[in-house]
Amino acid sequence: MDMGRESRWEKDAMTVEIGFALVTAAVLAALVFGVLLVPALLVGVDEPAGKALLGAGAVLAGLAAVWRVVRVLVRFDRARRQGR
């Protein structure tokens, strides 16, 4: 094997880790959005406060998803570089 090249199991491990990061990011985003959706439904989605809650929920859900993907992949890369 050439130095600097990844083995097949390393490529498979990265694929699994990317899938894990995306699935958990989607779940986290749904939870974050759901937390702000409930009060928006109670206030009324057509009200300005309800619209603000939905907008904030969408933004926070997106940020949470990106944060989760980055966190999982950085942790995986750090462990891979340490040889774990």
C-alpha positions as a Markdown table, in Angstrom:
| # | Residue | x | y | z |
|---|---|---|---|---|
| 1 | Met | 0.0 | 0.0 | 0.0 |
| 2 | Asp | 1.2 | 3.5 | -0.8 |
| 3 | Met | 1.9 | 6.0 | 2.0 |
| 4 | Gly | -0.8 | 8.6 | 2.1 |
| 5 | Arg | -3.5 | 6.4 | 0.6 |
| 6 | Glu | -6.4 | 5.3 | 2.5 |
| 7 | Ser | -7.3 | 1.6 | 2.8 |
| 8 | Arg | -10.8 | 0.4 | 1.8 |
| 9 | Trp | -11.9 | 0.0 | 5.4 |
| 10 | Glu | -10.8 | 3.7 | 6.1 |
| 11 | Lys | -13.0 | 4.8 | 3.2 |
| 12 | Asp | -15.9 | 2.7 | 4.4 |
| 13 | Ala | -15.5 | 4.1 | 8.0 |
| 14 | Met | -15.6 | 7.6 | 6.7 |
| 15 | Thr | -18.7 | 6.9 | 4.6 |
| 16 | Val | -20.4 | 5.4 | 7.7 |
| 17 | Glu | -19.3 | 8.4 | 9.8 |
| 18 | Ile | -20.7 | 10.9 | 7.2 |
| 19 | Gly | -24.0 | 9.0 | 7.2 |
| 20 | Phe | -24.1 | 9.1 | 11.0 |
| 21 | Ala | -23.3 | 12.8 | 11.0 |
| 22 | Leu | -26.1 | 13.6 | 8.5 |
| 23 | Val | -28.7 | 11.4 | 10.2 |
| 24 | Thr | -28.0 | 12.7 | 13.7 |
| 25 | Ala | -27.9 | 16.3 | 12.3 |
| 26 | Ala | -31.3 | 15.8 | 10.8 |
| 27 | Val | -32.7 | 14.5 | 14.1 |
| 28 | Leu | -31.2 | 17.3 | 16.1 |
| 29 | Ala | -32.5 | 19.9 | 13.6 |
| 30 | Ala | -36.0 | 18.4 | 13.8 |
| 31 | Leu | -35.9 | 18.5 | 17.6 |
| 32 | Val | -34.7 | 22.1 | 17.7 |
| 33 | Phe | -37.4 | 23.2 | 15.2 |
| 34 | Gly | -40.0 | 21.2 | 17.1 |
| 35 | Val | -39.2 | 23.0 | 20.4 |
| 36 | Leu | -40.0 | 26.3 | 18.7 |
| 37 | Leu | -42.9 | 25.0 | 16.7 |
| 38 | Val | -45.0 | 24.1 | 19.7 |
| 39 | Pro | -45.0 | 27.7 | 21.1 |
| 40 | Ala | -45.6 | 29.0 | 17.6 |
| 41 | Leu | -48.7 | 26.8 | 17.2 |
| 42 | Leu | -49.9 | 27.9 | 20.6 |
| 43 | Val | -49.5 | 31.6 | 19.8 |
| 44 | Gly | -50.8 | 31.2 | 16.2 |
| 45 | Val | -48.7 | 30.7 | 13.1 |
| 46 | Asp | -50.3 | 33.7 | 11.4 |
| 47 | Glu | -49.4 | 36.1 | 14.3 |
| 48 | Pro | -46.1 | 38.0 | 14.1 |
| 49 | Ala | -44.8 | 36.2 | 17.2 |
| 50 | Gly | -45.6 | 32.9 | 15.7 |
| 51 | Lys | -43.9 | 33.8 | 12.4 |
| 52 | Ala | -40.8 | 35.0 | 14.4 |
| 53 | Leu | -40.7 | 31.7 | 16.3 |
| 54 | Leu | -40.9 | 29.7 | 13.1 |
| 55 | Gly | -38.1 | 31.8 | 11.6 |
| 56 | Ala | -36.0 | 31.5 | 14.6 |
| 57 | Gly | -36.7 | 27.7 | 14.7 |
| 58 | Ala | -35.6 | 27.3 | 11.1 |
| 59 | Val | -32.4 | 29.3 | 11.6 |
| 60 | Leu | -31.5 | 27.5 | 14.8 |
| 61 | Ala | -32.3 | 24.1 | 13.4 |
| 62 | Gly | -30.0 | 24.8 | 10.4 |
| 63 | Leu | -27.2 | 26.0 | 12.7 |
| 64 | Ala | -27.6 | 23.0 | 15.0 |
| 65 | Ala | -27.4 | 20.6 | 12.0 |
| 66 | Val | -24.2 | 22.2 | 10.6 |
| 67 | Trp | -22.7 | 22.2 | 14.1 |
| 68 | Arg | -23.5 | 18.5 | 14.5 |
| 69 | Val | -22.0 | 17.5 | 11.2 |
| 70 | Val | -18.8 | 19.5 | 11.8 |
| 71 | Arg | -18.5 | 18.2 | 15.4 |
| 72 | Val | -18.9 | 14.6 | 14.4 |
| 73 | Leu | -16.5 | 14.8 | 11.4 |
| 74 | Val | -13.8 | 16.7 | 13.3 |
| 75 | Arg | -14.0 | 14.2 | 16.2 |
| 76 | Phe | -13.7 | 11.3 | 13.7 |
| 77 | Asp | -10.7 | 12.9 | 11.9 |
| 78 | Arg | -9.0 | 13.6 | 15.2 |
| 79 | Ala | -9.4 | 10.0 | 16.3 |
| 80 | Arg | -8.3 | 8.8 | 12.9 |
| 81 | Arg | -5.1 | 10.8 | 13.0 |
| 82 | Gln | -4.3 | 9.4 | 16.5 |
| 83 | Gly | -4.7 | 5.9 | 15.1 |
| 84 | Arg | -7.8 | 4.9 | 17.0 |
